[in-house]
Amino acid sequence: KGLADLEARYGISSREREVLGHLVDGLTARAIAERMYLSVPTVKSHIYRIYKKMGIHSQEELLALVEEELVEGA
């Protein structure tokens, strides 16, 4: 529920949602690219848009935001 709430609140697209899930799992852009059969620049573009929509600048900030959401949603 928590992650879906975040996605809805920030207007995350379905493709960004896939990337977001991998980021939350701790994967790097390169690992995400390999898993999703995308180029690294494409994945980085998705990550940039996700961060911009959420007002964050790093994977650490993303994980903190997700953790906060899950704690509040529990």
Predicted model as a PDB file, atoms N, CA, C, CB and O in Angstrom, pLDDT in the B-factor column:
MODEL        1                                                                  
ATOM      1  N   LYS A   1       0.822  -1.195   0.000  1.00 58.00           N  
ATOM      2  CA  LYS A   1       0.000   0.000   0.000  1.00 58.00           C  
ATOM      3  C   LYS A   1       0.863   1.255   0.000  1.00 58.00           C  
ATOM      4  CB  LYS A   1      -0.934   0.000   1.202  1.00 58.00           C  
ATOM      5  O   LYS A   1       0.586   2.182  -0.761  1.00 58.00           O  
ATOM      6  N   GLY A   2       1.897   1.312   0.827  1.00 70.00           N  
ATOM      7  CA  GLY A   2       2.723   2.499   0.957  1.00 70.00           C  
ATOM      8  C   GLY A   2       3.339   2.957  -0.348  1.00 70.00           C  
ATOM      9  O   GLY A   2       3.279   4.137  -0.694  1.00 70.00           O  
ATOM     10  N   LEU A   3       3.934   2.016  -1.077  1.00 78.00           N  
ATOM     11  CA  LEU A   3       4.597   2.368  -2.331  1.00 78.00           C  
ATOM     12  C   LEU A   3       3.577   2.836  -3.368  1.00 78.00           C  
ATOM     13  CB  LEU A   3       5.395   1.170  -2.873  1.00 78.00           C  
ATOM     14  O   LEU A   3       3.835   3.786  -4.106  1.00 78.00           O  
ATOM     15  N   ALA A   4       2.433   2.179  -3.426  1.00 84.00           N  
ATOM     16  CA  ALA A   4       1.379   2.586  -4.366  1.00 84.00           C  
ATOM     17  C   ALA A   4       0.884   3.995  -4.041  1.00 84.00           C  
ATOM     18  CB  ALA A   4       0.200   1.584  -4.328  1.00 84.00           C  
ATOM     19  O   ALA A   4       0.606   4.781  -4.947  1.00 84.00           O  
ATOM     20  N   ASP A   5       0.776   4.314  -2.759  1.00 84.00           N  
ATOM     21  CA  ASP A   5       0.363   5.653  -2.342  1.00 84.00           C  
ATOM     22  C   ASP A   5       1.367   6.697  -2.821  1.00 84.00           C  
ATOM     23  CB  ASP A   5       0.212   5.722  -0.812  1.00 84.00           C  
ATOM     24  O   ASP A   5       0.987   7.749  -3.334  1.00 84.00           O  
ATOM     25  N   LEU A   6       2.657   6.392  -2.646  1.00 84.00           N  
ATOM     26  CA  LEU A   6       3.710   7.306  -3.104  1.00 84.00           C  
ATOM     27  C   LEU A   6       3.627   7.519  -4.604  1.00 84.00           C  
ATOM     28  CB  LEU A   6       5.094   6.767  -2.728  1.00 84.00           C  
ATOM     29  O   LEU A   6       3.712   8.649  -5.085  1.00 84.00           O  
ATOM     30  N   GLU A   7       3.462   6.430  -5.338  1.00 87.00           N  
ATOM     31  CA  GLU A   7       3.405   6.504  -6.799  1.00 87.00           C  
ATOM     32  C   GLU A   7       2.239   7.376  -7.241  1.00 87.00           C  
ATOM     33  CB  GLU A   7       3.280   5.096  -7.412  1.00 87.00           C  
ATOM     34  O   GLU A   7       2.383   8.199  -8.145  1.00 87.00           O  
ATOM     35  N   ALA A   8       1.090   7.198  -6.611  1.00 91.00           N  
ATOM     36  CA  ALA A   8      -0.092   7.989  -6.963  1.00 91.00           C  
ATOM     37  C   ALA A   8       0.116   9.458  -6.593  1.00 91.00           C  
ATOM     38  CB  ALA A   8      -1.349   7.432  -6.256  1.00 91.00           C  
ATOM     39  O   ALA A   8      -0.212  10.349  -7.376  1.00 91.00           O  
ATOM     40  N   ARG A   9       0.657   9.708  -5.408  1.00 91.00           N  
ATOM     41  CA  ARG A   9       0.842  11.080  -4.928  1.00 91.00           C  
ATOM     42  C   ARG A   9       1.778  11.878  -5.828  1.00 91.00           C  
ATOM     43  CB  ARG A   9       1.384  11.069  -3.507  1.00 91.00           C  
ATOM     44  O   ARG A   9       1.559  13.067  -6.057  1.00 91.00           O  
ATOM     45  N   TYR A  10       2.823  11.223  -6.340  1.00 94.00           N  
ATOM     46  CA  TYR A  10       3.825  11.934  -7.132  1.00 94.00           C  
ATOM     47  C   TYR A  10       3.649  11.779  -8.642  1.00 94.00           C  
ATOM     48  CB  TYR A  10       5.186  11.459  -6.748  1.00 94.00           C  
ATOM     49  O   TYR A  10       4.459  12.297  -9.411  1.00 94.00           O  
ATOM     50  N   GLY A  11       2.611  11.082  -9.075  1.00 95.00           N  
ATOM     51  CA  GLY A  11       2.342  10.952 -10.500  1.00 95.00           C  
ATOM     52  C   GLY A  11       3.389  10.129 -11.236  1.00 95.00           C  
ATOM     53  O   GLY A  11       3.813  10.478 -12.338  1.00 95.00           O  
ATOM     54  N   ILE A  12       3.800   9.031 -10.611  1.00 95.00           N  
ATOM     55  CA  ILE A  12       4.813   8.158 -11.203  1.00 95.00           C  
ATOM     56  C   ILE A  12       4.157   7.315 -12.303  1.00 95.00           C  
ATOM     57  CB  ILE A  12       5.475   7.243 -10.113  1.00 95.00           C  
ATOM     58  O   ILE A  12       3.120   6.691 -12.075  1.00 95.00           O  
ATOM     59  N   SER A  13       4.762   7.300 -13.491  1.00 94.00           N  
ATOM     60  CA  SER A  13       4.215   6.526 -14.620  1.00 94.00           C  
ATOM     61  C   SER A  13       4.446   5.033 -14.402  1.00 94.00           C  
ATOM     62  CB  SER A  13       4.859   6.977 -15.958  1.00 94.00           C  
ATOM     63  O   SER A  13       5.185   4.637 -13.501  1.00 94.00           O  
ATOM     64  N   SER A  14       3.814   4.216 -15.227  1.00 91.00           N  
ATOM     65  CA  SER A  14       3.957   2.762 -15.063  1.00 91.00           C  
ATOM     66  C   SER A  14       5.407   2.311 -15.282  1.00 91.00           C  
ATOM     67  CB  SER A  14       3.025   2.023 -16.041  1.00 91.00           C  
ATOM     68  O   SER A  14       5.892   1.430 -14.572  1.00 91.00           O  
ATOM     69  N   ARG A  15       6.097   2.903 -16.254  1.00 94.00           N  
ATOM     70  CA  ARG A  15       7.495   2.528 -16.504  1.00 94.00           C  
ATOM     71  C   ARG A  15       8.383   3.005 -15.357  1.00 94.00           C  
ATOM     72  CB  ARG A  15       7.990   3.121 -17.850  1.00 94.00           C  
ATOM     73  O   ARG A  15       9.289   2.297 -14.917  1.00 94.00           O  
ATOM     74  N   GLU A  16       8.105   4.221 -14.883  1.00 95.00           N  
ATOM     75  CA  GLU A  16       8.853   4.734 -13.739  1.00 95.00           C  
ATOM     76  C   GLU A  16       8.600   3.870 -12.504  1.00 95.00           C  
ATOM     77  CB  GLU A  16       8.471   6.200 -13.455  1.00 95.00           C  
ATOM     78  O   GLU A  16       9.490   3.682 -11.674  1.00 95.00           O  
ATOM     79  N   ARG A  17       7.383   3.349 -12.393  1.00 93.00           N  
ATOM     80  CA  ARG A  17       7.035   2.479 -11.267  1.00 93.00           C  
ATOM     81  C   ARG A  17       7.935   1.236 -11.243  1.00 93.00           C  
ATOM     82  CB  ARG A  17       5.548   2.062 -11.348  1.00 93.00           C  
ATOM     83  O   ARG A  17       8.384   0.805 -10.181  1.00 93.00           O  
ATOM     84  N   GLU A  18       8.188   0.673 -12.416  1.00 95.00           N  
ATOM     85  CA  GLU A  18       9.089  -0.488 -12.493  1.00 95.00           C  
ATOM     86  C   GLU A  18      10.488  -0.118 -12.015  1.00 95.00           C  
ATOM     87  CB  GLU A  18       9.152  -1.033 -13.937  1.00 95.00           C  
ATOM     88  O   GLU A  18      11.102  -0.833 -11.223  1.00 95.00           O  
ATOM     89  N   VAL A  19      10.980   1.019 -12.514  1.00 96.00           N  
ATOM     90  CA  VAL A  19      12.313   1.479 -12.124  1.00 96.00           C  
ATOM     91  C   VAL A  19      12.348   1.768 -10.634  1.00 96.00           C  
ATOM     92  CB  VAL A  19      12.717   2.733 -12.922  1.00 96.00           C  
ATOM     93  O   VAL A  19      13.303   1.401  -9.949  1.00 96.00           O  
ATOM     94  N   LEU A  20      11.314   2.422 -10.129  1.00 95.00           N  
ATOM     95  CA  LEU A  20      11.222   2.753  -8.709  1.00 95.00           C  
ATOM     96  C   LEU A  20      11.304   1.498  -7.841  1.00 95.00           C  
ATOM     97  CB  LEU A  20       9.920   3.506  -8.422  1.00 95.00           C  
ATOM     98  O   LEU A  20      11.998   1.487  -6.825  1.00 95.00           O  
ATOM     99  N   GLY A  21      10.604   0.457  -8.239  1.00 93.00           N  
ATOM    100  CA  GLY A  21      10.644  -0.795  -7.491  1.00 93.00           C  
ATOM    101  C   GLY A  21      12.052  -1.356  -7.407  1.00 93.00           C  
ATOM    102  O   GLY A  21      12.470  -1.841  -6.356  1.00 93.00           O  
ATOM    103  N   HIS A  22      12.785  -1.292  -8.512  1.00 96.00           N  
ATOM    104  CA  HIS A  22      14.165  -1.778  -8.516  1.00 96.00           C  
ATOM    105  C   HIS A  22      15.064  -0.885  -7.666  1.00 96.00           C  
ATOM    106  CB  HIS A  22      14.701  -1.851  -9.950  1.00 96.00           C  
ATOM    107  O   HIS A  22      15.963  -1.381  -6.986  1.00 96.00           O  
ATOM    108  N   LEU A  23      14.831   0.423  -7.697  1.00 95.00           N  
ATOM    109  CA  LEU A  23      15.615   1.348  -6.859  1.00 95.00           C  
ATOM    110  C   LEU A  23      15.400   1.036  -5.388  1.00 95.00           C  
ATOM    111  CB  LEU A  23      15.233   2.818  -7.153  1.00 95.00           C  
ATOM    112  O   LEU A  23      16.344   1.021  -4.599  1.00 95.00           O  
ATOM    113  N   VAL A  24      14.145   0.788  -5.028  1.00 92.00           N  
ATOM    114  CA  VAL A  24      13.818   0.467  -3.637  1.00 92.00           C  
ATOM    115  C   VAL A  24      14.499  -0.836  -3.216  1.00 92.00           C  
ATOM    116  CB  VAL A  24      12.287   0.357  -3.449  1.00 92.00           C  
ATOM    117  O   VAL A  24      14.874  -1.006  -2.056  1.00 92.00           O  
ATOM    118  N   ASP A  25      14.655  -1.753  -4.176  1.00 94.00           N  
ATOM    119  CA  ASP A  25      15.353  -3.011  -3.891  1.00 94.00           C  
ATOM    120  C   ASP A  25      16.867  -2.818  -3.807  1.00 94.00           C  
ATOM    121  CB  ASP A  25      15.025  -4.047  -4.963  1.00 94.00           C  
ATOM    122  O   ASP A  25      17.602  -3.759  -3.505  1.00 94.00           O  
ATOM    123  N   GLY A  26      17.334  -1.584  -4.076  1.00 93.00           N  
ATOM    124  CA  GLY A  26      18.750  -1.278  -3.933  1.00 93.00           C  
ATOM    125  C   GLY A  26      19.592  -1.478  -5.183  1.00 93.00           C  
ATOM    126  O   GLY A  26      20.820  -1.447  -5.114  1.00 93.00           O  
ATOM    127  N   LEU A  27      18.936  -1.686  -6.337  1.00 97.00           N  
ATOM    128  CA  LEU A  27      19.707  -1.922  -7.562  1.00 97.00           C  
ATOM    129  C   LEU A  27      20.284  -0.621  -8.119  1.00 97.00           C  
ATOM    130  CB  LEU A  27      18.827  -2.596  -8.619  1.00 97.00           C  
ATOM    131  O   LEU A  27      19.723   0.456  -7.921  1.00 97.00           O  
ATOM    132  N   THR A  28      21.404  -0.738  -8.812  1.00 96.00           N  
ATOM    133  CA  THR A  28      22.027   0.399  -9.486  1.00 96.00           C  
ATOM    134  C   THR A  28      21.356   0.603 -10.848  1.00 96.00           C  
ATOM    135  CB  THR A  28      23.565   0.176  -9.652  1.00 96.00           C  
ATOM    136  O   THR A  28      20.606  -0.250 -11.324  1.00 96.00           O  
ATOM    137  N   ALA A  29      21.646   1.755 -11.460  1.00 97.00           N  
ATOM    138  CA  ALA A  29      21.095   2.038 -12.794  1.00 97.00           C  
ATOM    139  C   ALA A  29      21.515   0.953 -13.782  1.00 97.00           C  
ATOM    140  CB  ALA A  29      21.561   3.429 -13.295  1.00 97.00           C  
ATOM    141  O   ALA A  29      20.707   0.508 -14.597  1.00 97.00           O  
ATOM    142  N   ARG A  30      22.775   0.528 -13.712  1.00 98.00           N  
ATOM    143  CA  ARG A  30      23.269  -0.509 -14.625  1.00 98.00           C  
ATOM    144  C   ARG A  30      22.509  -1.827 -14.418  1.00 98.00           C  
ATOM    145  CB  ARG A  30      24.787  -0.729 -14.416  1.00 98.00           C  
ATOM    146  O   ARG A  30      22.110  -2.477 -15.384  1.00 98.00           O  
ATOM    147  N   ALA A  31      22.313  -2.212 -13.160  1.00 98.00           N  
ATOM    148  CA  ALA A  31      21.596  -3.463 -12.865  1.00 98.00           C  
ATOM    149  C   ALA A  31      20.142  -3.380 -13.321  1.00 98.00           C  
ATOM    150  CB  ALA A  31      21.658  -3.779 -11.355  1.00 98.00           C  
ATOM    151  O   ALA A  31      19.588  -4.350 -13.838  1.00 98.00           O  
ATOM    152  N   ILE A  32      19.529  -2.214 -13.126  1.00 98.00           N  
ATOM    153  CA  ILE A  32      18.146  -2.022 -13.573  1.00 98.00           C  
ATOM    154  C   ILE A  32      18.081  -2.118 -15.094  1.00 98.00           C  
ATOM    155  CB  ILE A  32      17.590  -0.652 -13.090  1.00 98.00           C  
ATOM    156  O   ILE A  32      17.181  -2.759 -15.637  1.00 98.00           O  
ATOM    157  N   ALA A  33      19.024  -1.487 -15.783  1.00 98.00           N  
ATOM    158  CA  ALA A  33      19.065  -1.523 -17.251  1.00 98.00           C  
ATOM    159  C   ALA A  33      19.144  -2.963 -17.747  1.00 98.00           C  
ATOM    160  CB  ALA A  33      20.266  -0.709 -17.785  1.00 98.00           C  
ATOM    161  O   ALA A  33      18.430  -3.347 -18.673  1.00 98.00           O  
ATOM    162  N   GLU A  34      20.010  -3.751 -17.130  1.00 98.00           N  
ATOM    163  CA  GLU A  34      20.151  -5.159 -17.538  1.00 98.00           C  
ATOM    164  C   GLU A  34      18.864  -5.930 -17.283  1.00 98.00           C  
ATOM    165  CB  GLU A  34      21.320  -5.828 -16.788  1.00 98.00           C  
ATOM    166  O   GLU A  34      18.435  -6.719 -18.125  1.00 98.00           O  
ATOM    167  N   ARG A  35      18.255  -5.711 -16.148  1.00 97.00           N  
ATOM    168  CA  ARG A  35      17.041  -6.443 -15.780  1.00 97.00           C  
ATOM    169  C   ARG A  35      15.853  -6.067 -16.671  1.00 97.00           C  
ATOM    170  CB  ARG A  35      16.695  -6.176 -14.318  1.00 97.00           C  
ATOM    171  O   ARG A  35      15.024  -6.916 -16.999  1.00 97.00           O  
ATOM    172  N   MET A  36      15.776  -4.775 -17.063  1.00 97.00           N  
ATOM    173  CA  MET A  36      14.633  -4.297 -17.842  1.00 97.00           C  
ATOM    174  C   MET A  36      14.920  -4.236 -19.339  1.00 97.00           C  
ATOM    175  CB  MET A  36      14.218  -2.930 -17.355  1.00 97.00           C  
ATOM    176  O   MET A  36      14.069  -3.804 -20.116  1.00 97.00           O  
ATOM    177  N   TYR A  37      16.111  -4.665 -19.748  1.00 97.00           N  
ATOM    178  CA  TYR A  37      16.513  -4.637 -21.169  1.00 97.00           C  
ATOM    179  C   TYR A  37      16.439  -3.229 -21.740  1.00 97.00           C  
ATOM    180  CB  TYR A  37      15.625  -5.577 -21.998  1.00 97.00           C  
ATOM    181  O   TYR A  37      15.927  -3.013 -22.838  1.00 97.00           O  
ATOM    182  N   LEU A  38      16.965  -2.268 -20.967  1.00 97.00           N  
ATOM    183  CA  LEU A  38      17.015  -0.867 -21.386  1.00 97.00           C  
ATOM    184  C   LEU A  38      18.468  -0.409 -21.376  1.00 97.00           C  
ATOM    185  CB  LEU A  38      16.138   0.036 -20.456  1.00 97.00           C  
ATOM    186  O   LEU A  38      19.329  -1.074 -20.799  1.00 97.00           O  
ATOM    187  N   SER A  39      18.741   0.727 -22.017  1.00 98.00           N  
ATOM    188  CA  SER A  39      20.091   1.283 -21.939  1.00 98.00           C  
ATOM    189  C   SER A  39      20.245   1.994 -20.596  1.00 98.00           C  
ATOM    190  CB  SER A  39      20.372   2.264 -23.130  1.00 98.00           C  
ATOM    191  O   SER A  39      19.264   2.420 -19.988  1.00 98.00           O  
ATOM    192  N   VAL A  40      21.485   2.112 -20.148  1.00 98.00           N  
ATOM    193  CA  VAL A  40      21.748   2.812 -18.887  1.00 98.00           C  
ATOM    194  C   VAL A  40      21.263   4.268 -18.957  1.00 98.00           C  
ATOM    195  CB  VAL A  40      23.258   2.768 -18.554  1.00 98.00           C  
ATOM    196  O   VAL A  40      20.643   4.739 -18.004  1.00 98.00           O  
ATOM    197  N   PRO A  41      21.529   5.003 -20.066  1.00 98.00           N  
ATOM    198  CA  PRO A  41      21.004   6.377 -20.127  1.00 98.00           C  
ATOM    199  C   PRO A  41      19.475   6.457 -20.024  1.00 98.00           C  
ATOM    200  CB  PRO A  41      21.447   7.029 -21.417  1.00 98.00           C  
ATOM    201  O   PRO A  41      18.945   7.401 -19.438  1.00 98.00           O  
ATOM    202  N   THR A  42      18.775   5.487 -20.581  1.00 98.00           N  
ATOM    203  CA  THR A  42      17.311   5.473 -20.474  1.00 98.00           C  
ATOM    204  C   THR A  42      16.890   5.295 -19.022  1.00 98.00           C  
ATOM    205  CB  THR A  42      16.708   4.348 -21.347  1.00 98.00           C  
ATOM    206  O   THR A  42      15.993   5.988 -18.543  1.00 98.00           O  
ATOM    207  N   VAL A  43      17.529   4.375 -18.329  1.00 98.00           N  
ATOM    208  CA  VAL A  43      17.207   4.149 -16.915  1.00 98.00           C  
ATOM    209  C   VAL A  43      17.525   5.402 -16.108  1.00 98.00           C  
ATOM    210  CB  VAL A  43      17.993   2.929 -16.354  1.00 98.00           C  
ATOM    211  O   VAL A  43      16.745   5.803 -15.244  1.00 98.00           O  
ATOM    212  N   LYS A  44      18.666   6.020 -16.387  1.00 98.00           N  
ATOM    213  CA  LYS A  44      19.031   7.238 -15.658  1.00 98.00           C  
ATOM    214  C   LYS A  44      18.026   8.355 -15.916  1.00 98.00           C  
ATOM    215  CB  LYS A  44      20.441   7.698 -16.056  1.00 98.00           C  
ATOM    216  O   LYS A  44      17.761   9.169 -15.031  1.00 98.00           O  
ATOM    217  N   SER A  45      17.470   8.398 -17.111  1.00 98.00           N  
ATOM    218  CA  SER A  45      16.441   9.374 -17.432  1.00 98.00           C  
ATOM    219  C   SER A  45      15.183   9.127 -16.595  1.00 98.00           C  
ATOM    220  CB  SER A  45      16.107   9.325 -18.931  1.00 98.00           C  
ATOM    221  O   SER A  45      14.583  10.068 -16.075  1.00 98.00           O  
ATOM    222  N   HIS A  46      14.789   7.864 -16.470  1.00 97.00           N  
ATOM    223  CA  HIS A  46      13.635   7.514 -15.628  1.00 97.00           C  
ATOM    224  C   HIS A  46      13.919   7.903 -14.176  1.00 97.00           C  
ATOM    225  CB  HIS A  46      13.313   5.991 -15.731  1.00 97.00           C  
ATOM    226  O   HIS A  46      13.062   8.476 -13.504  1.00 97.00           O  
ATOM    227  N   ILE A  47      15.120   7.589 -13.697  1.00 97.00           N  
ATOM    228  CA  ILE A  47      15.487   7.902 -12.314  1.00 97.00           C  
ATOM    229  C   ILE A  47      15.436   9.415 -12.096  1.00 97.00           C  
ATOM    230  CB  ILE A  47      16.903   7.348 -11.979  1.00 97.00           C  
ATOM    231  O   ILE A  47      14.912   9.886 -11.087  1.00 97.00           O  
ATOM    232  N   TYR A  48      15.980  10.164 -13.041  1.00 97.00           N  
ATOM    233  CA  TYR A  48      15.967  11.627 -12.931  1.00 97.00           C  
ATOM    234  C   TYR A  48      14.529  12.138 -12.794  1.00 97.00           C  
ATOM    235  CB  TYR A  48      16.653  12.274 -14.163  1.00 97.00           C  
ATOM    236  O   TYR A  48      14.242  12.976 -11.939  1.00 97.00           O  
ATOM    237  N   ARG A  49      13.634  11.630 -13.639  1.00 97.00           N  
ATOM    238  CA  ARG A  49      12.240  12.081 -13.587  1.00 97.00           C  
ATOM    239  C   ARG A  49      11.564  11.686 -12.275  1.00 97.00           C  
ATOM    240  CB  ARG A  49      11.456  11.505 -14.766  1.00 97.00           C  
ATOM    241  O   ARG A  49      10.796  12.464 -11.709  1.00 97.00           O  
ATOM    242  N   ILE A  50      11.849  10.486 -11.798  1.00 96.00           N  
ATOM    243  CA  ILE A  50      11.290  10.035 -10.514  1.00 96.00           C  
ATOM    244  C   ILE A  50      11.752  10.977  -9.404  1.00 96.00           C  
ATOM    245  CB  ILE A  50      11.719   8.561 -10.199  1.00 96.00           C  
ATOM    246  O   ILE A  50      10.942  11.460  -8.612  1.00 96.00           O  
ATOM    247  N   TYR A  51      13.055  11.234  -9.352  1.00 96.00           N  
ATOM    248  CA  TYR A  51      13.604  12.099  -8.301  1.00 96.00           C  
ATOM    249  C   TYR A  51      13.018  13.502  -8.397  1.00 96.00           C  
ATOM    250  CB  TYR A  51      15.141  12.161  -8.398  1.00 96.00           C  
ATOM    251  O   TYR A  51      12.685  14.112  -7.381  1.00 96.00           O  
ATOM    252  N   LYS A  52      12.892  14.012  -9.625  1.00 97.00           N  
ATOM    253  CA  LYS A  52      12.356  15.366  -9.835  1.00 97.00           C  
ATOM    254  C   LYS A  52      10.911  15.440  -9.337  1.00 97.00           C  
ATOM    255  CB  LYS A  52      12.432  15.762 -11.340  1.00 97.00           C  
ATOM    256  O   LYS A  52      10.542  16.389  -8.646  1.00 97.00           O  
ATOM    257  N   LYS A  53      10.097  14.447  -9.685  1.00 96.00           N  
ATOM    258  CA  LYS A  53       8.697  14.425  -9.256  1.00 96.00           C  
ATOM    259  C   LYS A  53       8.578  14.347  -7.739  1.00 96.00           C  
ATOM    260  CB  LYS A  53       7.967  13.247  -9.895  1.00 96.00           C  
ATOM    261  O   LYS A  53       7.673  14.937  -7.148  1.00 96.00           O  
ATOM    262  N   MET A  54       9.504  13.609  -7.107  1.00 95.00           N  
ATOM    263  CA  MET A  54       9.434  13.389  -5.666  1.00 95.00           C  
ATOM    264  C   MET A  54      10.207  14.445  -4.878  1.00 95.00           C  
ATOM    265  CB  MET A  54       9.964  12.010  -5.329  1.00 95.00           C  
ATOM    266  O   MET A  54      10.149  14.473  -3.649  1.00 95.00           O  
ATOM    267  N   GLY A  55      10.927  15.311  -5.586  1.00 95.00           N  
ATOM    268  CA  GLY A  55      11.670  16.363  -4.905  1.00 95.00           C  
ATOM    269  C   GLY A  55      12.861  15.854  -4.117  1.00 95.00           C  
ATOM    270  O   GLY A  55      13.205  16.406  -3.071  1.00 95.00           O  
ATOM    271  N   ILE A  56      13.491  14.800  -4.619  1.00 96.00           N  
ATOM    272  CA  ILE A  56      14.660  14.223  -3.947  1.00 96.00           C  
ATOM    273  C   ILE A  56      15.840  14.204  -4.910  1.00 96.00           C  
ATOM    274  CB  ILE A  56      14.355  12.786  -3.429  1.00 96.00           C  
ATOM    275  O   ILE A  56      15.700  14.510  -6.094  1.00 96.00           O  
ATOM    276  N   HIS A  57      17.019  13.835  -4.376  1.00 96.00           N  
ATOM    277  CA  HIS A  57      18.226  13.893  -5.190  1.00 96.00           C  
ATOM    278  C   HIS A  57      19.076  12.630  -5.148  1.00 96.00           C  
ATOM    279  CB  HIS A  57      19.050  15.040  -4.757  1.00 96.00           C  
ATOM    280  O   HIS A  57      20.124  12.581  -5.792  1.00 96.00           O  
ATOM    281  N   SER A  58      18.651  11.600  -4.405  1.00 95.00           N  
ATOM    282  CA  SER A  58      19.489  10.407  -4.300  1.00 95.00           C  
ATOM    283  C   SER A  58      18.660   9.174  -3.945  1.00 95.00           C  
ATOM    284  CB  SER A  58      20.584  10.619  -3.255  1.00 95.00           C  
ATOM    285  O   SER A  58      17.516   9.271  -3.502  1.00 95.00           O  
ATOM    286  N   GLN A  59      19.273   8.027  -4.154  1.00 93.00           N  
ATOM    287  CA  GLN A  59      18.628   6.763  -3.805  1.00 93.00           C  
ATOM    288  C   GLN A  59      18.429   6.685  -2.291  1.00 93.00           C  
ATOM    289  CB  GLN A  59      19.468   5.559  -4.309  1.00 93.00           C  
ATOM    290  O   GLN A  59      17.442   6.118  -1.822  1.00 93.00           O  
ATOM    291  N   GLU A  60      19.364   7.251  -1.528  1.00 95.00           N  
ATOM    292  CA  GLU A  60      19.242   7.249  -0.066  1.00 95.00           C  
ATOM    293  C   GLU A  60      17.996   8.028   0.370  1.00 95.00           C  
ATOM    294  CB  GLU A  60      20.511   7.858   0.585  1.00 95.00           C  
ATOM    295  O   GLU A  60      17.252   7.593   1.249  1.00 95.00           O  
ATOM    296  N   GLU A  61      17.785   9.193  -0.265  1.00 96.00           N  
ATOM    297  CA  GLU A  61      16.588   9.980   0.052  1.00 96.00           C  
ATOM    298  C   GLU A  61      15.319   9.212  -0.326  1.00 96.00           C  
ATOM    299  CB  GLU A  61      16.626  11.342  -0.681  1.00 96.00           C  
ATOM    300  O   GLU A  61      14.321   9.254   0.393  1.00 96.00           O  
ATOM    301  N   LEU A  62      15.369   8.513  -1.457  1.00 93.00           N  
ATOM    302  CA  LEU A  62      14.222   7.714  -1.895  1.00 93.00           C  
ATOM    303  C   LEU A  62      13.909   6.643  -0.858  1.00 93.00           C  
ATOM    304  CB  LEU A  62      14.496   7.066  -3.273  1.00 93.00           C  
ATOM    305  O   LEU A  62      12.755   6.479  -0.464  1.00 93.00           O  
ATOM    306  N   LEU A  63      14.922   5.920  -0.419  1.00 92.00           N  
ATOM    307  CA  LEU A  63      14.713   4.846   0.548  1.00 92.00           C  
ATOM    308  C   LEU A  63      14.159   5.391   1.865  1.00 92.00           C  
ATOM    309  CB  LEU A  63      16.025   4.092   0.799  1.00 92.00           C  
ATOM    310  O   LEU A  63      13.294   4.771   2.482  1.00 92.00           O  
ATOM    311  N   ALA A  64      14.658   6.551   2.291  1.00 94.00           N  
ATOM    312  CA  ALA A  64      14.152   7.169   3.521  1.00 94.00           C  
ATOM    313  C   ALA A  64      12.679   7.542   3.362  1.00 94.00           C  
ATOM    314  CB  ALA A  64      14.986   8.420   3.885  1.00 94.00           C  
ATOM    315  O   ALA A  64      11.877   7.336   4.272  1.00 94.00           O  
ATOM    316  N   LEU A  65      12.333   8.092   2.199  1.00 90.00           N  
ATOM    317  CA  LEU A  65      10.950   8.489   1.924  1.00 90.00           C  
ATOM    318  C   LEU A  65      10.027   7.267   1.916  1.00 90.00           C  
ATOM    319  CB  LEU A  65      10.861   9.234   0.574  1.00 90.00           C  
ATOM    320  O   LEU A  65       8.939   7.299   2.490  1.00 90.00           O  
ATOM    321  N   VAL A  66      10.469   6.200   1.266  1.00 87.00           N  
ATOM    322  CA  VAL A  66       9.666   4.963   1.202  1.00 87.00           C  
ATOM    323  C   VAL A  66       9.499   4.366   2.592  1.00 87.00           C  
ATOM    324  CB  VAL A  66      10.325   3.926   0.256  1.00 87.00           C  
ATOM    325  O   VAL A  66       8.403   3.948   2.967  1.00 87.00           O  
ATOM    326  N   GLU A  67      10.588   4.328   3.358  1.00 88.00           N  
ATOM    327  CA  GLU A  67      10.525   3.769   4.702  1.00 88.00           C  
ATOM    328  C   GLU A  67       9.550   4.580   5.583  1.00 88.00           C  
ATOM    329  CB  GLU A  67      11.938   3.743   5.336  1.00 88.00           C  
ATOM    330  O   GLU A  67       8.758   4.017   6.338  1.00 88.00           O  
ATOM    331  N   GLU A  68       9.634   5.891   5.466  1.00 86.00           N  
ATOM    332  CA  GLU A  68       8.735   6.775   6.215  1.00 86.00           C  
ATOM    333  C   GLU A  68       7.281   6.501   5.827  1.00 86.00           C  
ATOM    334  CB  GLU A  68       9.091   8.262   5.958  1.00 86.00           C  
ATOM    335  O   GLU A  68       6.406   6.434   6.690  1.00 86.00           O  
ATOM    336  N   GLU A  69       7.031   6.345   4.540  1.00 80.00           N  
ATOM    337  CA  GLU A  69       5.686   6.070   4.047  1.00 80.00           C  
ATOM    338  C   GLU A  69       5.163   4.729   4.578  1.00 80.00           C  
ATOM    339  CB  GLU A  69       5.674   6.074   2.512  1.00 80.00           C  
ATOM    340  O   GLU A  69       4.002   4.617   4.972  1.00 80.00           O  
ATOM    341  N   LEU A  70       6.033   3.720   4.581  1.00 78.00           N  
ATOM    342  CA  LEU A  70       5.615   2.393   5.032  1.00 78.00           C  
ATOM    343  C   LEU A  70       5.345   2.387   6.532  1.00 78.00           C  
ATOM    344  CB  LEU A  70       6.682   1.349   4.685  1.00 78.00           C  
ATOM    345  O   LEU A  70       4.426   1.710   6.993  1.00 78.00           O  
ATOM    346  N   VAL A  71       6.137   3.136   7.297  1.00 80.00           N  
ATOM    347  CA  VAL A  71       5.921   3.219   8.738  1.00 80.00           C  
ATOM    348  C   VAL A  71       4.604   3.923   9.030  1.00 80.00           C  
ATOM    349  CB  VAL A  71       7.088   3.956   9.424  1.00 80.00           C  
ATOM    350  O   VAL A  71       3.830   3.478   9.877  1.00 80.00           O  
ATOM    351  N   GLU A  72       4.347   5.034   8.319  1.00 74.00           N  
ATOM    352  CA  GLU A  72       3.101   5.772   8.525  1.00 74.00           C  
ATOM    353  C   GLU A  72       1.893   4.966   8.062  1.00 74.00           C  
ATOM    354  CB  GLU A  72       3.148   7.108   7.789  1.00 74.00           C  
ATOM    355  O   GLU A  72       0.814   5.066   8.646  1.00 74.00           O  
ATOM    356  N   GLY A  73       2.075   4.169   7.015  1.00 66.00           N  
ATOM    357  CA  GLY A  73       0.973   3.378   6.472  1.00 66.00           C  
ATOM    358  C   GLY A  73       0.658   2.129   7.267  1.00 66.00           C  
ATOM    359  O   GLY A  73      -0.390   1.512   7.075  1.00 66.00           O  
ATOM    360  N   ALA A  74       1.568   1.751   8.170  1.00 60.00           N  
ATOM    361  CA  ALA A  74       1.399   0.515   8.942  1.00 60.00           C  
ATOM    362  C   ALA A  74       0.359   0.661  10.032  1.00 60.00           C  
ATOM    363  CB  ALA A  74       2.717   0.094   9.554  1.00 60.00           C  
ATOM    364  O   ALA A  74       0.100  -0.290  10.770  1.00 60.00           O  
TER     365      ALA A  74                                                      
ENDMDL                                                                          
END                                                                             
